[in-house]
Amino acid sequence: MVEKPTIAIIGTLNTKECEGYYLKDRIEAHGGIPLLVDTAMRIYTPKLGKPDISNVEVAKAAGSSIEDVEKVERGPGQEIMAKGVVNLLQERLKAGKLDGIVTFGGSVGLILGTKVLKEFPMFFPKYVVTTIAADAGPQIAGTDITAFWSICDMPGGVQINMIEMEVFNRVAAAIVAAAAPKPPPIKKLPTIVATQFGNTTPCIIKAKDYLTEQGYDFIAFHAIGKAGGFSMEELIRDGFAVGVFDVTTHELIDELVGGVLPASFDDKLRLTAAGEMEIPQIVTPACVDMVNFWAPKTVPEKFKDRLFYEHSKDFVTLMRINKEESYGVGKMMAERVNIAKGPTLVVFPLSGLSMDDNSPEPGTKPEPGVYCADYNMKPTDKPWWDPEANKEIIKALKEHLDLSKPNIDFVVLDYNVNEPEFAMFLAQTLEDMIKGKWKKGQYPHVSPDKIVPLEEALA
């Protein structure tokens, strides 16, 4: 536990001087050691004192000068100042002289500040106070940055207003507390990371309970894009996991078709981290049967002839994929799995890829599937269950998976993804992989009559 945590405060003090000094005062009042850093992109005369790190020092730390920063446009200027702050604060972090960072401002404060905060590790306190907190999501998604709404604007000058006082006082208290918490009694366990939807929750619960009993920490990520699969893969790249239970690969289909929850950004493609890091992985195409949109009114008109299901009333709308999209997502999955260097098993649940993707007949295990609606959300007599479309995924996997590699395997099982026997097969197989006991082509944790030959699955 840090007795007096050092908190860096980042702001453009030429326009928000009183806010910076008030935040400094409140951090000190709450037991922290404030470090005020000026990222102003202009030469100016301070009215309230000198910051602990001036904008001159920040520009110099980026290999530039404040005079040169003043000559460029705001965008390039922000890049220079962000680089300088990162360089200066990373040095302090490595020396054990930094325990948290808070940034503040409007759009410039949000963009410049989050550029800095993203360079610091998970669980290191990172707060941003902004006038546009409602629109901060795209900037902080996939990180553990905390955004605070300033409520009013931050007009600068020499006198802070009463709303700013309330907001900054609470922010100061929060980050000082976050930077010096009483450590919880956490026992470090080997970690398995997983992907989850409501549509795969029974599978996840069954697998989690088993693997937890075997001594693993099981952490599931909601497969919702940047805050889901992307974040999980960032942790995998950081060496966080010993195994990957990637059951819910839904984000691939949103990436392919144009749904709202893709998880590939820049050069980091979904379903590649475990393969790159040689981490054992179980992969299923569960929930690739559904493209996600928000409320029904957000579904593009080009899909007006398709079938839908309203997963959450007026919030989440699912579109059933067709045969062409099924083949496409299977091919995408195969191509990304092919890079894998560690033990990798792709498992296809022939009796359904989700809770919805199941025969709607009464008595169907684990529970009956659903019927679709049309573009206007009117019920139809067409079931979500579409085994012919699902076969196209199998076909693509068969044709594009590089099964010549000794570490990559593919098997089709006659289960729905949420049947407990399927979940146990996945969990026990991943455990074998982690322990070095897995052998390609051998499936000791499933009844032989549940293994479906590829030719039969495609018939």
N, C-alpha and C positions, 0 to 999 in steps of 0.2 A: 504493500500500500504506500503510495506517494504522499508524504506529509503535506508538502506545498507544491502542487503541480504548476509547471510553467505552461502558460497558455499564450500562443501567438494570436494576435488580433490583426487581421488584414483588411485594409480599406484605403480608398482614395481620399486622403485627408484634405486635399485642396477643395473638395466639394462636400465632405462629410467629416469635418474636423471635430465638432463637438460630440458627435456620436462615438468616434474612436476613443476620445479621452474619457467619456463617460463610461464606456464599456471597460476601459482599462481600470478606472476607479472601482467599478463594481466587482470585477474579477479579483482585485486585491481585497475588497471588503469581504468576499466570500472565501478567502483563504488561499487564493492562487497568486502566482507571480506572473503579472502581465508582461507581454512583449509586443509592443505596438509597432507594426510594420506598415510603412507608407507605400502604396502602389500608385500614387498620383502620376499621371503621364505628362505632367506639365511642370515647369519651374514656377514656384509661387512663394509667397512669404507667409509662413505659419503665424497664427495669432495666439494659439493656446499653449505653445511649448514646442519641444523637439521630440519626435518619435524615437523609439529605441533603435529602429533601423529605418534610415531615410530612403526616399525614392532614388536618391543618388547612389546609395549603396546597392539597392536592388537592381538598378540598371547595370551597374558595374559587374555584379555577380552573374549577369547574363552575357557578359562580354560586350556590353554596349555602354552608352552614356545617356544621362537624362536629356542632354541636348539633342542627341540623335533620336531618342524616343519621341521627343516633342515634334520632330519634323515629319514623322510618319503618320499614317491614318490610324484610327482607333484600334482596328482589328490587329494589325501587326504590332502596335504598341502593347496591346494586352498580352500577346504571345511573349514578347520580350520580358515584360514585368512578371508574368507568371513563371517563366523560366528562372528568373533571378530569385524569386521567392522560394521556389522549390529547391534550388541549389543551396541557398542559405539555411533553410529550415531542415533539409535532409542532413546537413552537417551537424546541426544541433541534435537531431534525433539520434544519429549514430553515436554522438557523445553522451547520450543519456540526459540531455538538457532541454527536452521538449516533450510535453505530455498531452497536448491537444491544440487544435486550431479552430478559430472561429473567424468567418469572413462576413462582411455585410455590404449592402448596397442595393442598387436597382438592377437593371439588366447587365450593366458592366460588372457590377459586384458579383452577380450570380455567375456569369460566364468566366470571368477571370478567377473568381474564387474557387469554382468547382474544378477548373483546370489544375489548380494547385492541390486541392483536397484529394483528387483522384490518384495522385502520386504517393499517397500515404496508405499504410496497410489497413486491412480489416481489423476492426475493434479499436483502432486508434481514434479517439474522439474527434469528429469532424463536423462542425456545425456551420450552416450558412443562414444568415438573416437577410431576407429579401422582400421587396415590395411585391414580387410576382411569384409568391410561393405556389399558387395554384397552377402555374405553368412550369414549375421546376422539375416535374417528373422526368422528362426526357434527358435532363442534364444529370440527374442523380440516380436514375434507374440502373440497377446492377451494381450499386455501391451501398455502403452503409452510412452515407452522408445524411445528416438530419437537417431538414429545412424548417426554419421558423418564419412565420409571416410577421412582417413589421407593422402591419395594420395601416399605418399612415406612411407617407413618403418620408425620406430622410433628407431634409433640406439643407443640412450643414449649418455654417455660421458658428456663432460662439455660444448659443444657448439651446440646450436640448428641450424638447417639449414633454408633457406629462405622459403621453402614450409611449413615446420612445423610452422614457424612464422605466415604465412598467415592463415593456418588452425586453429591453437590454438587461435589466436587473434579473429577470427570470432566466434569460439565456446565460448570463454570467454564472448564476447559481447552478444551472444544469451542467454546464461544461466543466466547471470545477469539480462537481460531484462525479461526473462521468470519468474524469481524468484521474481520480484518486479513489476508486471504489474499494470497498472491503472485498478481497478476493473470495469468490464462492468456493465451496469444497468440491472441486471438479476432479474426478479421477480420469486421467488420460487413457482413452481406449482407442484401439484401431478403428478407423472410421470408414463406414460405407455410405456413399452418397447415392441418392435415388431421385427419380422424377415421378411426379404424382399429379393426377387430376381427380376430381370427384368421381369420374368415370373409371378410375383404376384404384380407388381407395381400398376396397376389400382385399385386393392383391397386395397392396402396400402394407396394410395392417398385419396380414398373415405373415408375410416375409419379415417385417420389422420385429414382430414378437419372437420369431424363431431366431433371427440373427442377434437380437439383443441378448437372448438367453445364452448364446454361444460366446458372449463377451465382446460384441462389437457395439460401437456407437453408430446408430442408424439415423441419418439426416436426410429428410426428403425435401425436395424443392418443387414448388408449384410450377408446372410447365407453362409459364405465362410470358416467355420471351426474355427480355433483358434481365428482369428480376428473378427469372426462373432458371431455365437451362443454361443461359449464358453465364449467370453468376456461379452456377454449379461447376461449369467447366473452367472458370477462372480459378476456383479453389482447387480443382484437380491439377491444373498447371502449377499451382503453388505447392504441390506435394501433400495436399490435405487428406487424401483418401487412399485406402489400400484396395478398394474395390468399388465398382460402379454398377448399380442396379438400375439401369436405364430402361425402365419399363414403358414410360410415357413419352414417346418420341414425337408427340403431336406437332411440336414447333416446326418440324420439317415440312409438313403439308401447308402450314400458313406461309412459310417462306416460298414454297413452290407456287401456290395458287393466289396468294395475295391476301391472306387473313391478317388479323390484327396482332398476332402473337408470334412473330418470327424470333429466332434466337441467334441468328448469325449477324455479326456486325464487323465491318472493316474486313480484315483478313482472318478473323476468328470464326470458323464455321462450326455450327452445331454438330455434335457427334464426331468430333475429331480429337478432343483433349485426351481422353483415356487412351486412345490409340497411339497418340504421339508420346505419351508418358509411360507406355508399356504397362498400364494399370489393367488388371483383369476386369472384364466387363461382360454383363449380360444385357442384350439389346432385344427389345420386341417392338413391333410396329403398332403397339396399342395406342389408340386414339388418333391415329393418322386417318381414320375414317371420317373425321370431322374438321372442317375449316371453321375457325372462330371469327365471328363478327360481334360487335356490340349490339345495341337495341335493333330490332327488325328494320327500322327506318334507315339504319346505317349500311345495310347490305346493298352493294352496287346493283344497279338495274340490269347490268349485263348477266346477272344470275337469276333473273326473274322466272326462268323456266326450270329451276332446280328445286330440290327437296330440302326442307329445313326442320329443325326442332328447337324450340325455345327452352334452353337449358335453365336460364334465370329470367323471370318475367321482366320484359323491357330493359334487360341488361346484357345478357349473353345469348347470342343466336348461333346455332350450329348448322352448317351446310354439309349434306352428305356428298362425299366425293364420288366421281364417276370412274369408269374403267380406265380412261386415259390418264386421269390424275393418279389413280391407284398404281398404274405401271410407273408413272413418273416418280412418285415418292419412293417406290421400291428400288428404283434405279439409283436415286439420290442416296438412299440409305446404304445400298451396297457400295457405292463409290467412296463414301466416307468411312465405312467400316474397313474397306480394303487397305487403308493406311496403317491399320493397327499392328503394333509390334508385340503386344501382350496377348494373353489368352482371351479369346473373343467368341461368344456363342450368340448367334441370332436365333431367336425362337419365335415361331409363328403359331398363335393360338387359333386353330382352324374354326372353332365354334364361336368366335366373336372377338373383336378388338376393343370392346368397351361394354359398359352396362347397356347402352342403347343398342349396340350392334349384336343382337341376339334375336332368335325367333320370338315373336310376340305371343306365341301360343302359351296358354296356362300350363304351369308345371315345368317350364323350361328352366334348366339350371344355368347360373346360380339364381337368376330371376328373369322373367320375360322382358324382351326388348320393347322398343317404343314404335309408334306409328309417326309418320312424317306429316308436316304441314306444307302448304304451298308458300309462295313468296309473300302473300298477304296474311300468313299465319292461320289460314283456314285448314282444319284437319282433313287429311286424306285417308284412303284405305291402304296406302303403300307403306310397308314396314321399312324401318331404317336398315334392318338386316339385309345385306346384299352380298351373298356368298360369291356371286360371279365377279363383282368388282374386287372383292378380297383376293380372288384367285390371281388377278393381275399383279398384285403385290408379290405373291409367291413366285409368279413367273419371272418378274423382274429380278427378284433376289436370286433365283436359280441361274438366270442368264448373266448376271453382272457381279455376283460375289466371287471373289478370287479364292475358291475352295482348294486351290493347289497349295496355298500357304498352310503350313502345319499348325498355325495358331488360330485359324479362323474356321468355324464350323457353323452349320445351319441345320435346324431340325424343325419339323412341323408336328405339333401335338394336337390331339383331338380334345381340346378344352376351350372354354371361354377364358379370357385373361383373368377373370375374377374368381374362378373356381379355386378353392383352397389347395387342391392337389397341384395345380399349375404353379401357384405361388411358392409352394414348398419345393417343387422341382427347381425353380429358378434360384431360390435362396440356398438350397443345399449344393447346387452346382457352382454358384459363385463362391461359396465357402471352400469347395474343393479347389477352385482356381487359386484362391488366396493362399491356400496351404500347399500348393504345388502338386496336388493329387489328380488334377483334371487331365483326362485323355480324350483327344478328339475322336468322335465317333462312338464313344461309350456313354450310356445314359443310365447309370445305376439307380437314379432316384425317380424313375417313372416306370409304370407298368408297360411292358413291350407292346401290348395291344393298343396303347394310346399313341404310339409313334406312327405317323402316317407317311408312307413313302411319297416322294415328290410327285411321281407319275400319278399316283392315286389322288393326291391333293389337287392336281391340276385337271383331273378327268371331268 
